Amino acid sequence: MDKQPAGQRSFFDPGGFKPVSVGQRLRESRIEHGFSIKALAEKSGLSVNTLSLIENQKTSPSVNTLVQLAKTLGIPLASLFEPLREDPQIIYTKKGQRREMLMDGICVEDCGLMLEGTPLQPFVVTVPKGRCSGEQPIIHTGHEFIYCLSGIVHYSVAGKKYCLSMGDSLCFGAWLPHQCVNEQDEPASYLLLMAPGDNKDMPGEVHFSPREE
């Protein structure tokens, strides 16, 4: 085998250019534009199964399909062939375009799409009256920062209760047992910033995993 010229890297060399994954770029663009896979399927006229196969690189989409998806997302077709961004530093999401999850009536908005693996997990949490984070306190690594946006949130940390009104904040080590509750008649919203002690930890999954009945 001929030796590669010094200073030149192969396209397939891990240290050289990285091949483009159209499926991963599609998922990245879909999330950036605030689409769930179901919403994109409905708007593009494609099936959820088709989109899932494309995003998971289990099928190669036709050019017509890619054109259809790019048009639906409002992006240039060429952007689906751009290299993946390894470390996005700026993430801008407009109100109503964040990924949302409902858990026991509590609405959780992910403000850090594509920040997986970085030491910051930002959420906006809206708690209806009488709802709480669960009967059992939560414990995980790292730290948490709470900033009350509206209403009143009662947070319990290591057995001590804190009442947060709009503009109040609370920061604590997340290894201390903690839980929140809305004891008022109106919904309460707060900004939740979680900084894991280990980048491999995902405290969001501890906080917002579905409850077992």
C-alpha positions in Angstrom: 0.0 0.0 0.0 1.3 3.4 -0.9 2.2 5.7 2.0 0.1 8.8 2.4 2.1 12.0 1.8 3.2 13.7 5.0 0.8 16.4 6.3 -2.1 15.0 4.3 -5.0 13.2 5.9 -7.4 10.8 4.4 -11.1 11.6 4.3 -11.8 8.5 6.3 -9.0 9.1 8.8 -10.5 9.9 12.2 -8.2 12.9 12.4 -9.3 14.2 8.9 -12.6 15.3 7.5 -15.7 13.5 8.9 -18.3 12.0 6.5 -21.6 13.7 6.5 -24.6 12.0 7.9 -27.8 13.3 6.2 -29.9 11.5 8.8 -28.2 13.2 11.8 -28.2 16.5 10.0 -31.9 16.1 9.5 -32.5 15.4 13.1 -30.3 18.4 14.1 -32.2 20.7 11.8 -35.6 19.4 12.9 -34.8 20.0 16.6 -33.3 23.4 15.8 -36.6 24.5 14.2 -38.8 23.2 17.0 -40.3 20.2 15.2 -41.1 16.9 16.8 -40.7 14.0 14.4 -44.5 13.7 14.3 -45.0 17.3 13.5 -42.5 17.2 10.7 -44.1 14.1 9.3 -47.5 15.8 9.3 -46.3 19.0 7.7 -44.1 17.3 5.1 -46.5 14.6 4.1 -44.1 11.8 5.0 -44.7 9.1 7.6 -43.1 9.1 11.0 -41.6 5.7 10.2 -39.9 7.0 7.1 -38.4 10.0 9.0 -37.3 7.7 11.8 -35.5 5.4 9.3 -33.8 8.4 7.7 -32.7 9.9 11.0 -31.4 6.6 12.3 -29.5 6.0 9.0 -31.4 2.9 8.2 -32.5 4.1 4.7 -31.1 6.5 2.1 -33.7 9.2 1.2 -34.2 10.2 -2.4 -33.3 13.7 -3.6 -37.0 14.5 -3.9 -37.6 13.5 -0.3 -34.7 15.6 0.9 -36.0 18.6 -1.2 -39.4 18.1 0.4 -38.0 18.0 3.9 -35.7 21.0 3.3 -38.7 23.0 2.0 -40.8 22.1 5.0 -38.0 23.1 7.4 -37.4 26.3 5.5 -33.7 25.5 5.0 -31.4 25.2 1.9 -31.1 21.7 0.6 -27.3 22.0 0.8 -27.5 22.5 4.6 -28.5 18.8 5.0 -25.1 17.9 3.6 -23.1 20.1 5.9 -20.8 18.5 8.5 -22.3 18.0 11.9 -21.5 20.7 14.5 -19.7 19.0 17.3 -20.1 21.6 19.9 -22.8 24.2 19.4 -22.1 27.3 21.4 -25.1 29.4 20.6 -28.7 28.1 20.8 -31.6 30.4 20.2 -35.1 29.2 20.5 -38.3 31.4 20.2 -41.2 31.0 22.6 -43.4 28.1 21.5 -40.6 26.4 19.6 -39.0 24.6 22.6 -39.2 20.9 23.1 -41.9 20.3 25.7 -42.8 17.4 27.9 -45.8 17.0 30.2 -45.2 15.0 33.4 -48.1 14.7 35.9 -49.4 18.1 34.6 -46.0 19.8 35.0 -44.8 21.4 31.8 -41.0 21.2 31.2 -39.5 23.2 28.3 -36.0 22.3 27.3 -34.0 25.5 26.6 -30.8 23.7 25.8 -31.5 21.6 22.8 -28.3 20.0 21.5 -26.4 20.8 24.6 -26.2 17.1 25.5 -22.8 16.3 27.0 -22.1 19.8 28.2 -22.1 20.9 31.9 -25.4 22.8 31.7 -29.0 21.8 31.4 -31.5 24.7 31.3 -35.3 24.2 31.6 -38.4 26.4 32.1 -40.8 24.5 34.4 -44.4 25.4 34.9 -46.2 23.8 37.8 -50.0 23.9 38.1 -51.6 24.5 41.5 -51.2 21.6 43.9 -48.6 19.8 41.9 -45.2 18.8 43.1 -42.0 17.1 41.8 -42.9 13.9 43.6 -43.4 12.4 47.0 -39.8 11.4 47.3 -36.9 14.0 47.4 -34.6 14.1 44.4 -30.8 13.5 44.7 -28.2 13.7 42.0 -24.7 15.1 41.3 -23.7 18.8 40.7 -25.6 21.9 41.5 -29.0 23.5 40.7 -30.1 27.1 40.3 -33.7 28.1 40.6 -35.1 31.5 39.5 -38.8 32.1 40.0 -40.4 33.7 36.9 -44.0 33.9 38.1 -46.3 32.7 40.9 -44.8 31.2 44.1 -42.7 28.0 44.3 -41.9 26.2 47.5 -38.6 24.4 47.4 -37.4 22.0 50.1 -33.7 21.4 50.4 -32.2 19.1 53.0 -35.5 19.5 55.0 -35.5 23.3 55.0 -38.3 25.1 53.1 -37.8 28.1 50.9 -40.6 30.2 49.4 -39.7 31.8 46.1 -41.7 34.6 44.6 -41.1 36.3 41.2 -37.4 37.4 41.1 -36.3 35.2 43.9 -33.5 32.6 43.3 -32.0 29.6 45.0 -28.8 27.7 44.4 -27.7 24.5 46.1 -25.7 21.3 45.9 -28.0 18.8 44.1 -26.7 16.0 46.3 -28.9 17.4 49.1 -32.4 15.9 49.0 -34.7 18.4 47.3 -38.2 18.7 45.9 -40.6 21.5 44.9 -44.4 22.1 45.2 -46.9 24.7 44.2 -49.1 25.3 47.1 -50.9 28.3 45.6 -54.1 28.5 43.5 -52.2 29.9 40.4 -49.6 28.2 38.2 -46.0 28.9 39.0 -43.0 29.0 36.5 -39.3 29.0 37.2 -36.1 28.7 35.4 -34.1 25.6 36.3 -30.4 25.4 35.6 -28.7 22.1 36.4 -25.0 21.7 36.2 -24.1 18.0 36.6 -21.1 17.0 38.6 -20.2 14.6 35.8 -20.8 15.3 32.1 -22.1 11.8 31.7 -24.9 12.4 34.2 -28.3 13.6 33.0 -30.1 15.0 36.1 -32.9 16.1 33.8 -33.8 12.4 33.4 -33.8 12.1 37.2 -36.1 15.1 37.6 -38.5 14.5 34.7 -38.7 10.7 34.2 -42.3 9.4 33.9 -43.8 8.3 37.2 -44.6 4.7 37.9 -48.2 4.2 38.8 
